[in-house]
Amino acid sequence: MLRALRRTLGGLALLIVGYVAAAVGLGLVPANRDFVPAAAGIEIAVSASLFHADVILPIAAAGVDWAAWCPPEAFGGAPASHIAFGWGDRDFYLETRTLADLRPLVALKAVSFSTDTVLHVAYVDDPSRRLELRRVRVTPETYRRLADYIRGSFRTDTGGRPIKRPEPGYGTRDAFYDAVGVYSPLQTCNEWLAAGLRGAGIRTGWWAPLSFGITAHL
């Protein structure tokens, strides 16, 4: 039994090492390598920690009005200049508000092909205060493609409106919304964002389950 346990643990360790190696290697391979930032386009930004990345967009640009999609009433009532989006497993978001809250079982559930996903949305008054900020300018057409991808990640009601969750956010300027998609080791919170950037034509990692696979290319 002890030998079988050692083999199992050894196999698990090899699996983890292989996953990290693939994440690093493919994260460094650029998709859309010919992408050129727009000289006078719309500025978007990515804010990243070691584990997670959000995208920050103007509250209104290129005909996209995020205040109409996510009204200020859900974010303290006051308008903002920017809005941030992140995607992930519901329980992980709600139960891991700081790194100190991290629990192995919650993390394990999150990567076990969770269908209970949410979008974390925040009104941002000053993007420069966000961690590890990367900025890039894009054309209106590129911006609208990215906006369409984000809107398509919201689960909507019969009237086509996003569904705000009852749980409170981390503060008065953020909220959670029901999302579509399955969280897994292949489709992480970071790969969700990377897929949106790739689809819009913005340079990012070929596969980016880790946040550096996004920020390394911006």
Secondary structure, 3 states (H helix, E strand, C coil): CHHHHHHHHHHHHHHHHHHHHHHHHHHHCEECCCCCCCCCCEEEEEEECCCCEEEEEECEECCEEHHHHCCHHHHCCCCCCEEEEEEEEHHHHHHCCCHHHCCHHHHHHHCCCECCEEEEEEEECCHHHCCCEEEEEECHHHHHHHHHHHHHCECECCCCCECEEEEECCCCCEEEEEECCCECCCCCHHHHHHHHHHHHCCCEECCCCCCHHHHCCC
